[in-house]
Amino acid sequence: MPRPRFNRILLKLSGEALMGEGAFGIDPDTTSRLAGEIAEATRAGHQLSIVVGGGNIFRGLAGAAKGFDRASADYMGMLATVMNALALQNALEKIGADTRVLSAIPMATVSEPYIRRRALRHMEKGRVVIFAAGTGNPYFTTDTAAALRAAEMGCDALFKGTSVDGIYDADPKQKADASRYESLSFQRVLADDLKVMDASAVALCRDNNIPIVVFNIREQGNLARVLSGEGTATIVQNEEKTMPAYDKADIQRRMHGAVEALKHDLVGLRTGRASTSLLDPIQVEVYGANMPLNQVATVSTPEARMLSVQVWDRSNVTPVEKAIRNAGLGINPIVDGTTIRLPIPDLTQERRKELAKLASQYAEKARIAVRNVRRDGMEALKTDEKKHEISEDEHKRLGVEVQKMTDETIKEIDSAASSKEKEILQQ
């Protein structure tokens, strides 16, 4: 039986997942691979937040066992998670993913403080939110932090990335005949003391009806397969809750995501008029990481054909200028102290036609994404009818509903593309 498709996800990664084949620390290649899979998931329309452990650097319980004060050892472990979060953020931003690190222990120099509403806004804007420093309190594991953040973010599921492809009745690394569970109830996990996550995390997910999906994160490409409902994994959920395959809210979110992605792409097409949104996609390499331009400078339009970039830190002027030159906008920056002026040149007729064609290609990509969502919705309705969760008449009615959402979204895409093409071609 296929698993349901979840949209808003909390991904729990152990610190060991970042080690690769090493015995300690952070492996850049492994971290880059994980970042690539996470970025791919966001492009597929999922909203992702992440809780990462710190066991590859320091584990609080192990430290306490060796004589450290338990609270102090746990705080040290929380600081290790911040290091891992920053490493993962750096890897994500190198490939163009928009991320935010929110720490439960305030440290404004390297991260934002954890504020629930702020985290929700980041996720709604398509950013990957990385939660660091656990819950900010000793005596709580990052498993519990993951369950807590999943509940606070209203996540559809908590994905636990491990080194095995699910939950077994015995350790598969020690018993070759160990049997994997396809699904389990929370009650069974707690009663049999199956080592999925710690008991408080499992109970928190149970009480908030958040399924836990356990899968192998070390297998390349597995995150995308499991998110699509096809990869090998074990799902832990409440038995009394049936989950219809058809999810109207999920379809609406995914279609809306395709429109938002199109608008983001269209923003980057220069039309000859000054607009601060023109610089939104630009990432600047500063402080050892890639950061959005609007996080290191203030952008304004003092004149109709002029952009002004006021860089906050003088040492970042050169990286900002370089990022603008390399963005392919056809604009030559003029540096004056900490101010960079960007005169917007006229577009040639040939260049306007090229940009209009590119806008059309962006729109077609968005239409394909919407049609794929429609296909998934129709397949889900077929599955629900076969399972007798909906009647034939309801299948037809909901099919009309999916088609209506598709038509309205395609119309919105056509309108956005048409407006942009007219704007580009306007002399």
N, C-alpha and C positions, 0 to 999 in steps of 0.2 A: 504494500500500500504506500503510495507516495506521501511524503510529508507535506504539510502546508507550507506555503511560501511566506516567510516573515519579512516585514518591511523594516521596522526600526529594531536594531540589534545592539545588544551589549556583548562585545567580544572579550572574553577573559583569556589573557595570555599569561602563562607563567614566565618568570624571569628566565628560566632555563630555555624557553623557546627562542631566545635571542642569542644563545651561546653557540648554536650550530654544533659542530663536532668538538668544540673546545670543552675544557673542564671548568672554565671560569670566565666571567666577563661578557663582553658584547662582541659578536662576530658581525662585521659590517655587511658581508655578503648575505648572511641569513636575514639580518634586519632589513636589507634592501628587498629581498624576496618577499618577506612578509608585507612590507609596505606596498609592493606592487600588487599583491593579492587584495589588500584592503582597498587600494585605490580602484581596482577593477570592480570590487563590490559596490563602491559608491557610484561608479559610472553605470552600473546595472540598475540603479534606482534605489538602493538600500541606504538607509540612514544609519551610520555606524558610530558607536562610542566604544571606547576601549578602557579596560582596567588591566594594567600590567603589574606583575609581581616583581620581586627583587631578589629572588633566590639565587640568581647567577652572581650576585655581588655580596649580599649579606642576608641571612635569614634570622629573624628575631628569636624563634624558638631554639634554633641551634645555638645562638649566642647565649641565651639564658641557660641552656644546658651546660655551657662551658664556664659559667660563673658570672656572666653579666647580669645586672639587675634586669628583670623581665621588661619593665616599662621602657628603660633606656634602650635595651636591645630591640624592642619593637619600633621605637622611634628611628633607630639606625636603619632598620629594614625599610621603613617608610621612605627615608632619604634615598635608599637604593632604588626604590620604584620611580622616584623623580628622575634619576639618571637614566633609567630605561625609557621613561616617557619622552625625555628630550631626545634620546637617540632615535626613537621611533618617529618622532615629529620631524627630525632632520631628514630621515630617509624618505618620509612622505613628501615633504616640501621640495626635495630634490627632483621629484617626478611630477611636480606641479599640483599636488593635492593641497587643499586648503585645510589647515589643522589649527587646533587650539589645545594647549595643555592647561588643565585646571587642577590645582593642587589643594588638597584638604588642609595642608599646612601652608599658610601664606608665605610666599617668597616671591615678591613682586618683580624682582630683577629677572627671573627666568620663566615665570608662568603667571597665569591669572589665578586669583583665589577661586575656590569652588563656590559658586552661587547657582542654585538650581535653575532659576529663571534664565540666567545668562547662558548656562549650558544648553537649555532647551532652544533658545534663540539660535545658538550656533548650529545645532543639529538641523533646525528648520531651514537654515540657509545652506545646507549641504556640506557643512564642515565636519571633518572627522574630529571628534572630541576625545581627548585622552585624559582619563582621570588618574592623577598621581597621588601618592602618599596615603593610599588606602582610605580608611574612614577618618584619619587624623587622630585616632585614639589607639592607645595600646590595647593588647589582649583581643584584638579583632584581626582576622586574617584578610588577605585580599580577596578570597572567595566571598566572604561576607560583604566586603566593600562592593564587589561586583553585583551581588544580589540586591544590595541597597540602592546602588546607582541605577540598576535596571528598573527597579520599582519607581524611583524618583523620576526617571526619564520617560516612563510609560512605555517601556520596550515590549515588543511582541514576544521576544525570546532572549535567553541568555545562552550564548554559544561558548562552550568550554573547549578551547584548543589544547589537546594533549598529545602524547606520543603514541597512542593507540586509537583504533578506529571505532571506539564506543565503549560500552560497559559490558564486562564479562562476569561470568559466575565464579571465575578464578583468575589469577594473574596469567594472562596469555603469554607473557615472557618466560614463565616458569612451567606452565602446563600447556602442552601442545594441543590437547583436546578441550581447552576452555571454550565455552559456548558464549557467543555474543548475543545480547538482548537487542531486539529491534526497538522495543519501547518498554517503559516501566512506569509505574505510578510513584509519586513522591512517597506514599506510605510504604511501599515495598523497599525503596532505597533506604529509608530511615530504619525500618524494622530489621532488615537484613544487614544493616551497617555497611552498605556498599560504598566504597571510597570514591564517590563522585566529586563531592565538595564537602566542606565541613557541615555538620548537622544544622547549625544556625542559618547557613546560606540556603540549604535545601528547604528548610522550614519557611524562610522568608519568601522564596520563590513559590512554594506551595500556597501560602496564605494570600499571595498576590496574583496567583494563577499565571505565573510566568514560566513557560516550558524551558527546560534545560536541554540543550542539544550538545552531546559529547562527540567529538570527532578528532581525527588526526590532523593537526596543524602542520606537522613536519612533511606531509606529502604535498608536493608542489601542485597547485591548482585545485586543491581539495576544498578550500573555503568557498570558492565559486560554485563547485558542484553541490556542496551541502546546502548552501543558500538557495540554490535552485530546486532543492528537494530531491536531487538525484544521487548525491554522494553517500558513501557508507557512514552511518552514524547511529547513535542511540538517542531517542528522545524521552525525556522524563516529564510527565505531565499529570494533571488531575484526571482520574479515570472517568469521573462523572461528566466531564466536559467533552462533548464531541466538537470537532472542528470542521465545519463545512469548507470545502475547497474554495468556493466562491466568496470573495471578500470585496465588496463594493468600495469600501474606504481605501483599500490597498490599490485598487485599480485607479481610483481618482488621484491618489498620491503619486503613483508612477506616471500617469499621463501629465499631471501638473509638473512633475520633475522634468519631463521631456520638453515642455514649453519653457521652463526656467533655464534649462541648459541651452536652448536655442537663443533665448534673449541674452544670455551671457556671451555666446559666440558672436551674436550680432553687434554687441557693444564694442567689440574689438575691431570692427570695420570702420575705418576713418571716412568721414563724409565731407570734410572740408571746413566744418564748423568746430569750434572749440567746445569740448565737453569733458568734464572731469572723469566721467565713466570710461573714457578712452584708455585711461591708465590703470583701470581696475585689475586687468589680468596680469600686470607686471609684477614679478617677484624680484626682490633685491637681495643679493648675497651679503649679509652683514652679520657681525657677531657670531660668525661660524655657522650660520643657518640662512635659508631662504625665507624672507619675510615679505608680505604684501607691501607694495609701495606706500599705501595709506597708513601703514604702521610705523613708518620712519619719516614721513613728511606730510605737509599739508598741501593739497592740490586745490587751486582756485582758477577762475576764468576772469582775469582783470579786463580783457577785451574780447570782442566777438571771435577773433581769430588768434587768440593767444592763451596758452595755459601757463600757469606759474606754479612751480614746485618749490615750497619752502622746506628745506631739509633741516630737521631738528638738531642733528649732531653733525658738526662740521666734518668729522672724519668719514661720514657716510656720503659726502657729496660725490666723490669719484665713483663709488659703486652704483649710486643712483643714476648718474649720467650714463654709465656703461650699460646698465639694465635698460634704460630708455633707448639707447642707440641700437641695442641688440634685439629690441622687441619687434622690429620689422614694420614700424609705423611710418617710415619715410620722413621722420622729423629730426631736425638737427638741433640738439640742446645748446643753449647759450648760458654758460655758467657765470654768475655774478655773486661771488661770496658764497653764502649758503642758499642763494636763490638760483633756480634753474628755470630759464624762460624757454618756452616751446612755441615758436611761431608755426601756425598751421598753414602749410603751403597749399596752393591750388592743386586740384587733381586734374590730370589729363583725361581726355575722353576715353582713351584706351584703358587707363587705370580704373576709371569708373565702371566700365563694362566688366573688367576682371572682378572687381569687388561685388558687383551685382550678381555675377555668376556664382561667386563664392557664397553669397547670402542664400541663393537658390539651393546650393548643395547642402548648406547647413539645415535649411528647412526640410529638405528631403530626408536627411538623416533623422530629424525629429519625427517626421511622419512615419518612417519605418519603425522607430521606437514605439510609437503609439499603436501601430498595427500589431506589433508583437505583444503589447499589453492586452489588446483586444483578443488576440488568439489565445493567450493564457486564460483570460476570463471565460471565453467560450468553452475551452477544454475543462475548466473547473466546473462549469454548469453541467457538462456531460457527466463528469465524475459524480457530482452530487445527485443527479437523477438516477444513475446506476446504483448508487448506495441507498436510494429511496429516501434521501433527505429532502428532496424537492419533487413536486409532481411534474408531469409533462407540460401542463399549462403554465406552471410557474417557471419552468425552464424557458419556455417561449417568451414569457413576459420579461424575465430578467435578461434574456438575449437581446430583446429590443432596447432595454435599459443600457446594456453595454454598448450597443451600436450607437445610441444617442450620445453617450459620453464620448465615443470615438469621433463622431461627426462634429460635435461641438469643439473638441480639442483640435482636430484638423483645421477647422475654420479659424480658430485662434492662431494656429501656426501660419496659415496662409495670410492672415491679416498682418501679423508681425513681419513676415518676410516681404510682403508687398509694400508695406510702409517703408521698410528699410531700403528696398530697391529704388523706390521713388526718391527717397532722401539722397541716396548715393548718386543717382542719375541726374538729379536736379542741377541745373547750371547756376 
